[in-house]
Amino acid sequence: MSLNKSAEITDFYEKARFDLTWRINLLFAALLPILFVSLFLFNEKAAGPTFVGWIVTLCLLLLMRLTKKHKIAAMFFSVLGVTLCIFTLLAVPEAYHFVDSLWMMVIILYTYFVLGKIWGNIVLIANMVAIVIFILEFLNLSLDLIPELSEGELISHTFNVTICGFIIAYLIYQFLKTTRFAEEKYVQMTTELQNKNEEKTVMLREIHHRVKNNLQVITSLLRLQSRETEDPKTLELFKDSTNRVVAMALIHDKMYQTKDLAKINLEEYLSTLLQDLIHSYSVEIPIHADIKSQVESISNKSLVPLALLFNELVSNSLKHAFKELSEGRIKILIDREKGKIILSYWDNGVWREKQKDTSFGLELIESLTEQMDGTYKRSTKQGTSYEFILPDNL
């Protein structure tokens, strides 16, 4: 989600809360005087709290107009509403309390919508406690007063219920309105993100394709340049360099073909790389490869050093290990163990060409291992083997 979209949605919700607080207080400022007069004419004790609520409502409207903010006014409104409802319910037990539960519902819905879950829960619990106390202590007294209701008192209660019903309906409407807005914005943003993701995917695929083509051009240039010399050592250097470029080109080819551009199947990649190297070195004996990976995929940021590492290992095996053997065997095992990735490489031959401590191949293996923040050890017992220990964040 972009910052502009996020700000737009936040602004919408803040505006909705401000408008709701303003309109609710405006509505109370208009209706409470009428309710006060009707309660006062019928000598209802709830008239006093109603008048106090009207005065506070006027003050809250003035505060909102001066500050252009709603939160303080909303807190006062909720606290005052809860206080008046509980006071009327418990302090005036001989009054009629048919409508008090509706007013409590108004305050609860408003508080949840404007001030959030924590404030809403507090208001809900306070009202529920008051209702429980009223039921246990004063319900029978209130029920005894029912036969004494006059026609005027019935009209007053009807008017009171109508006001509560109207306000509850308005609160529900505002909730549905903001919910609908959120759904529309969610659908809109999801569609936009999908479109952008498809555009970026196409662009990334095109980039991988072009990089692969450029690396293939470099490969062709190296092969053409190698024809200018007949020196075996120089030709070997050209071939090694060409294979390294091919290993990198193969990465971009796999990235171009894969569905998930952030990951690539490691086992499949190594199998393809091995076959390309066997073809490049024209190995005449059969090569049996056993590649197993418990790491299903790897991020593309680690692919290049890992690909070059395996390129060096396999190349050395094909060049030096199998010269006096009737068949070659290569085993590659990639596993996770105790928060580490263990890369094990083994062949059944002996790298007869003595590797110098300063040789480029060994330096490259060491450099690539360090680049991935790992360590390795080499053994020539029962063939040639390497074991690399890398962090589990590839």
C-alpha positions in Angstrom: 0.0 0.0 0.0 1.4 3.4 -0.9 1.8 6.2 1.7 -0.8 8.3 -0.2 -3.3 5.4 -0.1 -2.7 4.8 3.5 -3.0 8.5 4.4 -6.2 8.7 2.3 -7.8 5.8 4.2 -6.6 7.1 7.6 -8.0 10.6 6.8 -11.3 9.1 5.7 -11.7 7.2 9.0 -10.7 10.3 11.0 -13.1 12.4 9.1 -15.9 9.8 9.6 -15.2 9.8 13.4 -15.1 13.6 13.5 -18.3 13.9 11.5 -20.1 11.3 13.6 -19.1 13.0 16.9 -20.1 16.4 15.5 -23.5 15.2 14.2 -24.3 13.2 17.3 -23.6 16.2 19.5 -25.5 18.4 17.2 -28.5 16.0 17.3 -28.3 15.8 21.1 -28.1 19.6 21.2 -31.4 19.8 19.2 -33.3 16.9 20.8 -32.2 17.0 24.5 -34.1 20.3 25.2 -37.3 18.8 23.8 -36.7 15.6 25.9 -35.9 17.8 28.9 -39.1 19.7 28.6 -41.2 16.6 28.2 -39.6 15.0 31.3 -39.9 18.2 33.3 -43.6 18.6 32.5 -44.3 15.1 33.8 -42.1 15.7 36.8 -39.6 12.9 35.8 -36.4 12.9 37.9 -34.4 12.1 34.7 -35.0 15.7 33.6 -32.1 17.0 35.7 -29.4 14.7 34.1 -31.0 15.4 30.7 -30.5 19.1 31.1 -26.9 18.6 32.3 -26.3 16.4 29.2 -27.6 19.2 27.0 -25.3 21.9 28.5 -22.2 19.6 28.1 -23.2 18.8 24.5 -23.2 22.5 23.7 -19.7 22.9 25.3 -18.4 19.9 23.3 -19.7 21.4 20.0 -17.9 24.7 20.9 -14.7 22.7 21.7 -14.8 20.8 18.4 -15.4 24.0 16.5 -12.4 25.7 18.1 -9.9 22.8 17.9 -11.1 21.0 14.8 -10.5 17.7 16.6 -13.0 15.1 18.0 -11.1 12.8 20.4 -11.4 14.9 23.6 -15.1 15.7 22.8 -15.7 12.0 22.1 -14.1 11.0 25.4 -16.2 13.5 27.3 -19.3 12.4 25.5 -18.7 8.7 26.3 -17.8 9.3 29.9 -20.7 11.7 30.4 -23.1 9.3 28.7 -22.1 6.4 30.8 -22.2 8.5 34.0 -25.7 9.8 33.3 -27.1 6.5 32.3 -25.7 4.7 35.3 -26.8 7.6 37.6 -30.3 7.6 36.3 -30.5 3.8 36.5 -29.2 3.4 40.0 -29.7 6.7 41.8 -33.3 7.1 40.7 -34.8 3.6 41.3 -38.4 4.8 41.5 -38.2 6.2 37.9 -39.2 4.3 34.8 -36.1 2.8 33.2 -37.5 1.2 30.0 -35.4 3.4 27.7 -32.1 3.5 29.7 -30.9 0.3 28.1 -31.4 1.9 24.7 -29.4 4.9 25.7 -26.6 2.7 27.0 -26.6 0.9 23.6 -26.2 4.3 21.9 -23.2 5.1 24.1 -21.6 1.7 23.6 -22.0 1.7 19.8 -20.7 5.3 19.6 -17.7 4.6 21.8 -16.7 1.4 19.8 -16.9 3.3 16.6 -15.2 6.5 17.5 -12.7 5.6 20.3 -12.0 1.9 19.5 -12.0 -1.4 21.2 -10.4 -0.6 24.6 -12.7 2.3 25.4 -15.7 0.4 24.0 -15.0 -2.5 26.3 -14.7 -0.3 29.3 -18.0 1.4 28.5 -19.7 -1.9 27.8 -18.5 -3.5 31.1 -19.5 -0.4 33.1 -23.0 -0.5 31.7 -23.4 -4.2 32.1 -22.4 -4.0 35.8 -24.9 -1.2 36.3 -27.7 -3.3 34.6 -26.9 -6.3 36.7 -27.1 -4.3 39.9 -30.3 -2.7 38.8 -31.9 -6.1 38.0 -30.8 -7.5 41.4 -31.8 -4.5 43.5 -34.4 -2.4 41.7 -36.1 -4.3 39.0 -39.1 -5.3 41.1 -39.6 -1.7 42.2 -39.6 -0.5 38.6 -42.0 -3.2 37.5 -44.4 -2.2 40.2 -44.6 1.3 38.7 -45.9 0.0 35.4 -49.6 0.2 36.2 -49.2 3.9 37.3 -48.0 5.1 33.9 -50.1 8.0 32.7 -50.9 8.7 29.0 -48.5 11.6 29.0 -45.7 9.5 30.5 -46.4 6.9 27.8 -46.0 9.6 25.1 -42.8 10.8 26.8 -41.3 7.3 26.8 -42.4 6.8 23.2 -40.6 9.9 22.2 -37.6 8.8 24.1 -37.6 5.4 22.4 -38.0 7.0 19.0 -34.9 9.2 19.6 -32.8 6.3 20.7 -34.0 4.2 17.7 -33.1 7.0 15.3 -29.6 7.4 16.8 -28.9 3.7 16.9 -30.0 3.4 13.2 -27.7 6.4 12.4 -24.7 4.7 14.2 -25.3 1.5 12.3 -25.6 3.4 9.0 -22.2 5.1 9.7 -20.6 1.7 10.5 -22.0 0.2 7.3 -20.8 3.2 5.3 -17.3 3.0 6.5 -17.2 -0.8 6.1 -18.4 -0.4 2.5 -15.7 2.2 1.9 -13.1 -0.1 3.4 -14.2 -2.9 1.1 -14.2 -0.7 -2.0 -10.7 0.6 -1.1 -9.5 -2.9 -0.5 -10.8 -4.2 -3.8 -9.3 -1.1 -5.5 -5.9 -1.5 -3.9 -5.8 -5.3 -4.5 -6.6 -4.7 -8.2 -3.9 -2.0 -8.5 -1.3 -4.2 -6.7 -2.1 -7.1 -9.0 -1.7 -5.0 -12.0 1.6 -3.5 -10.8 2.8 -6.9 -9.8 2.0 -8.3 -13.3 3.8 -5.3 -14.8 6.9 -5.8 -12.6 6.9 -9.6 -13.3 6.9 -9.0 -17.0 9.6 -6.4 -16.6 11.8 -8.7 -14.4 11.3 -11.6 -16.8 12.4 -9.3 -19.7 15.5 -8.2 -17.6 16.5 -11.8 -16.9 16.0 -12.7 -20.5 18.2 -9.8 -21.7 20.9 -10.5 -19.1 20.9 -14.1 -20.2 21.3 -13.0 -23.9 24.1 -10.6 -22.9 25.9 -13.4 -21.0 25.5 -15.7 -24.0 27.1 -13.0 -26.2 30.0 -12.8 -23.7 30.3 -16.6 -23.9 30.4 -16.5 -27.7 33.1 -13.8 -27.6 35.2 -15.9 -25.2 34.9 -18.9 -27.5 35.8 -16.9 -30.5 38.7 -15.4 -28.7 39.9 -18.8 -27.6 40.4 -19.8 -31.3 43.2 -17.3 -31.5 45.5 -19.5 -29.4 46.6 -23.1 -29.4 48.2 -23.1 -26.0 46.5 -25.8 -23.9 46.8 -23.9 -20.7 45.3 -20.7 -22.2 42.5 -22.7 -23.8 41.8 -24.3 -20.4 41.6 -20.8 -18.9 39.2 -19.7 -21.6 37.0 -22.8 -21.1 36.9 -22.2 -17.3 35.9 -18.6 -17.8 33.3 -19.5 -20.4 31.8 -22.1 -18.0 31.6 -19.6 -15.2 29.7 -17.2 -17.5 27.5 -20.1 -18.6 26.7 -20.9 -15.0 25.5 -17.3 -14.4 23.6 -17.2 -17.7 21.8 -20.4 -16.7 20.6 -18.7 -13.5 18.9 -15.9 -15.5 17.5 -18.5 -17.9 15.9 -20.4 -15.0 14.6 -17.1 -13.5 13.1 -16.2 -16.8 11.2 -19.6 -16.9 10.2 -19.9 -13.3 6.8 -18.7 -12.0 8.2 -17.3 -8.7 10.9 -14.8 -9.6 12.0 -14.6 -6.0 12.9 -18.3 -5.7 14.5 -21.0 -7.9 14.4 -24.8 -7.6 17.9 -25.6 -6.4 17.9 -29.3 -7.2 16.7 -28.7 -10.8 19.3 -25.9 -11.4 22.2 -28.1 -10.2 21.1 -31.0 -12.4 21.0 -28.7 -15.5 24.3 -27.1 -14.6 26.0 -30.5 -14.2 24.7 -31.7 -17.6 26.0 -28.5 -19.3 29.4 -28.9 -17.8 29.6 -32.6 -18.8 28.8 -31.5 -22.3 31.3 -28.6 -22.2 34.2 -30.9 -21.1 33.3 -33.7 -23.5 33.6 -36.3 -20.7 33.7 -39.7 -22.4 33.0 -41.9 -19.4 29.5 -42.1 -17.9 28.9 -39.7 -15.0 26.3 -40.7 -12.4 25.1 -37.8 -10.4 23.1 -38.0 -7.2 21.7 -34.6 -6.2 19.4 -34.3 -3.1 18.3 -31.1 -1.5 16.2 -30.6 1.6 16.3 -26.9 0.7 13.6 -26.6 -2.0 14.4 -23.2 -3.2 16.8 -20.4 -2.7 16.6 -16.6 -3.1 18.1 -15.2 -6.3 20.6 -13.0 -4.3 22.5 -16.1 -3.2 22.2 -18.0 -6.5 25.2 -16.4 -8.3 27.9 -17.2 -5.6 26.3 -20.7 -5.0 26.2 -21.4 -8.7 29.8 -20.3 -9.2 30.8 -22.4 -6.2 29.3 -25.6 -7.6 30.7 -24.7 -11.1 34.2 -24.8 -9.6 33.6 -28.0 -7.8 32.0 -29.9 -10.7 34.6 -28.5 -13.2 37.5 -29.7 -11.1 35.9 -33.1 -10.8 35.3 -33.4 -14.5 38.9 -32.1 -15.3 40.9 -34.0 -12.8 39.1 -36.7 -10.9 38.0 -39.3 -13.4 40.9 -39.6 -15.8 41.7 -43.2 -14.8 38.2 -44.3 -14.0 35.6 -46.2 -16.0 32.8 -44.2 -14.5 32.5 -41.1 -12.4 30.2 -40.5 -9.4 29.2 -37.2 -8.0 27.0 -36.7 -4.9 25.6 -33.4 -3.8 23.6 -33.2 -0.6 22.0 -30.0 0.7 20.4 -30.2 4.1 19.3 -28.0 7.0 20.7 -28.8 10.4 20.5 -26.7 13.6 19.8 -23.4 11.9 22.5 -24.0 9.3 22.6 -25.1 5.7 25.0 -28.0 5.1 26.3 -28.4 1.5 28.2 -31.7 1.0 30.0 -32.4 -2.3 31.8 -35.6 -3.1 33.2 -37.4 -6.1 34.8 -40.9 -6.3 38.0 -39.7 -7.9 41.2 -37.9 -7.0 42.0 -34.5 -8.3 45.4 -35.5 -9.7 46.3 -32.0 -10.7 47.9 -30.6 -7.5 46.1 -27.6 -6.3 48.4 -24.8 -5.1 47.4 -22.8 -2.1 47.4 -19.7 -4.4 45.5 -21.3 -7.3 42.6 -19.3 -8.6 40.1 -22.2 -8.2 40.8 -22.5 -4.4 40.8 -18.7 -4.0 37.5 -18.5 -5.8 35.9 -21.3 -3.6 37.2 -19.6 -0.5 36.0 -16.1 -1.6 32.5 -17.4 -2.6 32.2 -19.2 0.8 33.1 -16.0 2.6 30.7 -14.0 0.5 27.9 -16.3 1.8 29.3 -15.9 5.4 30.1 -19.6 5.5 33.0 -22.0 6.2 34.2 -25.2 4.5 36.6 -28.1 4.9 38.1 -30.4 2.2 39.0 -34.1 2.4 40.7 -36.5 -0.1 39.9 -39.7 1.8 37.8 -42.1 -0.3 37.5 -39.6 -3.1 37.4 -35.9 -2.9 34.8 -34.2 -0.7 33.9 -30.7 0.5 31.6 -29.7 3.3 30.3 -26.1 3.4 28.4 -24.7 6.5 26.3 -21.7 5.5 23.8 -19.6 7.5 20.2 -20.5 6.9 19.2 -17.3 5.2 20.1 -18.0 1.6 
